[in-house]
């Protein structure tokens, strides 16, 4: 059901997702635009690569919060319509979360040049299905520790979400969540096309989160 409240919340979710954390932190504290270095993306991974952990960690956390906070705006929509939780809460959550991810990919505050949306997407998943999100992050960490490829870890983590909601948590899963899981896989494949090409050629860069950045 489209209402003034739902439209307003969708716009707010997009604007929330559009906050260019990596760009602003890079410019304010380091005097550089991270999009001009490394992979050219305004995301946590490139921030880690270009500026190190001190910048990468807050960028990652804020980007996750963007997705989590925007997705939970659904509770305000439900309350405005029924005075309480709405039966279509999950549908609203998915719509708002996608709006936030689109904001991260195409941020109005940074010339529509954003990141790949993985951290914001994870925040969205965290709000929609906590168990599946924890499974995804566990697999992500394991793959990252083994391979040191953030891109590969993100791809595997994204597909893990679809497997999780389809097979492991399917008893209480809304069909829209499964469809969303399929969309996640497609989005990750599209946004990581160049990474996949580099992985196949053995040219993808690795990261080491435990190594101190040299001066």
VMD Tcl script that draws the C-alpha trace (Angstrom):
set ca {
  {0.00 0.00 0.00}
  {1.49 3.29 -1.16}
  {0.89 6.14 1.27}
  {2.49 9.54 1.86}
  {4.26 8.01 4.87}
  {5.73 5.13 2.85}
  {6.92 7.47 0.08}
  {8.49 9.80 2.64}
  {10.26 6.90 4.33}
  {11.57 5.61 0.98}
  {13.06 9.01 0.24}
  {14.58 9.18 3.73}
  {16.00 5.66 3.32}
  {17.62 6.63 0.02}
  {19.07 9.82 1.53}
  {20.31 7.87 4.54}
  {22.03 5.39 2.23}
  {23.45 8.28 0.21}
  {25.63 9.47 3.08}
  {29.08 9.01 1.45}
  {30.92 7.89 4.55}
  {34.15 6.92 2.80}
  {34.26 10.12 0.76}
  {33.58 12.44 3.69}
  {35.98 10.73 6.09}
  {38.68 10.65 3.43}
  {38.29 14.32 2.59}
  {37.87 15.64 6.15}
  {40.57 13.64 7.93}
  {42.99 12.73 5.13}
  {42.45 15.36 2.47}
  {41.82 12.82 -0.31}
  {38.92 11.33 -2.21}
  {39.20 7.53 -1.91}
  {37.45 7.20 -5.27}
  {40.60 8.48 -6.92}
  {42.70 5.63 -5.50}
  {42.65 1.86 -5.26}
  {39.55 0.32 -6.83}
  {37.89 3.72 -7.20}
  {34.93 2.74 -5.03}
  {33.55 4.78 -2.12}
  {33.19 1.83 0.22}
  {34.74 0.24 3.29}
  {36.99 -2.16 1.38}
  {38.64 0.55 -0.66}
  {38.94 2.72 2.45}
  {40.80 -0.09 4.23}
  {43.01 -0.45 1.17}
  {43.77 3.26 0.74}
  {43.61 4.70 4.26}
  {44.01 1.72 6.58}
  {42.06 0.40 9.56}
  {41.61 3.70 11.40}
  {39.50 4.98 8.55}
  {38.16 1.66 7.27}
  {36.55 0.47 10.50}
  {34.37 3.55 11.10}
  {33.39 3.64 7.42}
  {32.33 -0.01 7.57}
  {30.38 0.43 10.81}
  {28.55 3.54 9.62}
  {27.72 1.94 6.28}
  {26.25 -1.05 8.11}
  {24.22 1.29 10.32}
  {22.93 3.05 7.20}
  {21.35 -0.17 5.97}
  {20.14 -1.25 9.41}
  {18.63 2.11 10.30}
  {16.96 2.68 6.95}
  {15.43 -0.81 6.97}
  {13.95 -0.29 10.42}
  {12.13 2.84 9.25}
  {9.50 0.24 8.29}
  {8.28 0.27 11.88}
  {7.27 3.92 11.49}
  {5.30 3.10 8.34}
  {3.43 0.29 10.10}
  {2.62 2.47 13.08}
  {1.34 5.30 10.88}
  {-1.03 2.95 9.03}
  {-2.37 0.69 11.77}
  {-1.22 2.24 15.03}
  {1.05 -0.73 15.56}
  {3.19 -3.36 13.77}
  {1.97 -3.94 10.22}
  {1.46 -7.40 8.69}
  {3.55 -6.38 5.69}
  {6.49 -5.26 7.82}
  {9.02 -7.45 5.98}
  {7.91 -6.07 2.62}
  {8.40 -2.52 3.89}
  {11.78 -3.47 5.34}
  {12.96 -4.87 2.02}
  {11.76 -1.82 0.08}
  {13.45 0.61 2.47}
  {16.63 -1.43 2.65}
  {16.88 -1.56 -1.14}
  {16.37 2.21 -1.25}
  {19.30 2.63 1.16}
  {21.51 0.32 -0.90}
  {20.62 2.28 -4.04}
  {21.57 5.42 -2.15}
  {24.96 3.93 -1.33}
  {25.51 2.84 -4.94}
  {24.33 6.18 -6.36}
  {24.70 8.79 -3.59}
  {23.08 12.13 -4.31}
  {25.58 13.76 -1.93}
  {28.62 12.52 -3.87}
  {27.82 12.92 -7.55}
  {26.10 9.51 -7.71}
  {29.50 7.76 -7.49}
  {29.31 5.37 -4.56}
  {30.53 1.99 -3.42}
  {29.33 -1.56 -4.02}
  {26.87 -1.54 -1.13}
  {28.01 -4.70 0.66}
  {28.23 -3.18 4.16}
  {24.91 -1.35 3.72}
  {23.37 -4.53 2.33}
  {24.61 -6.44 5.36}
  {22.98 -3.87 7.65}
  {19.74 -4.45 5.79}
  {20.03 -8.24 6.12}
  {20.83 -7.80 9.80}
  {17.53 -5.99 10.30}
  {15.46 -8.46 8.26}
  {16.87 -11.80 9.43}
  {19.43 -11.78 12.25}
  {20.17 -15.52 12.11}
  {20.85 -15.49 8.37}
  {22.97 -12.35 8.75}
  {25.13 -13.97 11.43}
  {25.58 -17.01 9.18}
  {26.64 -14.74 6.31}
  {29.19 -12.81 8.36}
  {30.60 -16.05 9.76}
  {31.14 -17.44 6.27}
  {32.48 -14.08 5.10}
  {35.09 -14.05 7.88}
  {36.14 -17.66 7.27}
  {36.59 -17.11 3.52}
  {38.42 -13.83 4.14}
  {40.83 -15.40 6.62}
  {41.55 -18.25 4.21}
  {41.82 -16.33 0.94}
  {42.30 -12.67 1.98}
  {40.01 -11.69 -0.90}
  {37.28 -9.32 0.27}
  {35.47 -9.57 -3.05}
  {35.34 -13.38 -2.98}
  {34.25 -13.29 0.66}
  {31.42 -10.88 -0.21}
  {30.26 -13.05 -3.11}
  {30.25 -16.24 -1.02}
  {28.59 -14.43 1.87}
  {25.84 -13.13 -0.39}
  {25.07 -16.57 -1.78}
  {25.13 -17.95 1.76}
  {22.23 -15.65 2.62}
  {20.11 -17.14 -0.16}
  {20.96 -20.67 0.98}
  {20.23 -19.72 4.59}
  {16.78 -18.23 4.05}
  {15.83 -20.89 1.49}
  {16.96 -24.04 3.32}
  {17.96 -23.36 6.92}
  {15.46 -20.73 8.06}
  {12.70 -21.48 5.56}
  {10.02 -22.39 8.15}
  {9.43 -18.79 9.14}
  {10.64 -17.11 5.97}
  {8.49 -14.74 3.92}
  {8.63 -15.58 0.20}
  {9.67 -12.00 -0.48}
  {12.82 -12.61 1.58}
  {13.77 -15.54 -0.67}
  {13.18 -13.42 -3.77}
  {15.26 -10.71 -2.15}
  {18.02 -13.28 -1.57}
  {18.05 -14.01 -5.28}
  {18.25 -10.29 -6.01}
  {21.21 -10.01 -3.62}
  {23.09 -12.66 -5.57}
  {22.37 -10.89 -8.85}
  {23.38 -7.49 -7.44}
  {26.63 -8.85 -6.06}
  {27.50 -10.52 -9.36}
  {26.81 -7.29 -11.26}
  {28.70 -4.98 -8.90}
  {31.62 -7.42 -8.60}
  {31.98 -8.20 -12.30}
  {35.45 -6.67 -12.54}
  {36.50 -8.38 -9.31}
  {35.39 -11.73 -10.68}
  {37.41 -11.13 -13.84}
  {40.50 -10.28 -11.76}
  {39.94 -13.33 -9.54}
  {39.83 -15.60 -12.59}
  {43.03 -14.01 -13.89}
  {44.71 -14.18 -10.48}
  {45.12 -10.39 -10.41}
  {42.72 -9.51 -7.58}
  {44.41 -7.70 -4.69}
  {44.43 -9.23 -1.22}
  {44.03 -7.50 2.12}
  {45.62 -8.08 5.49}
  {43.60 -6.50 8.27}
  {46.18 -7.45 10.87}
  {49.12 -5.76 9.24}
  {49.97 -2.25 10.33}
  {49.88 0.29 7.54}
  {53.36 1.57 6.82}
  {53.96 5.30 7.02}
}
mol new
graphics top color blue
foreach p $ca { graphics top sphere $p radius 0.5 }
foreach p [lrange $ca 0 end-1] q [lrange $ca 1 end] { graphics top cylinder $p $q radius 0.2 }
display resetview
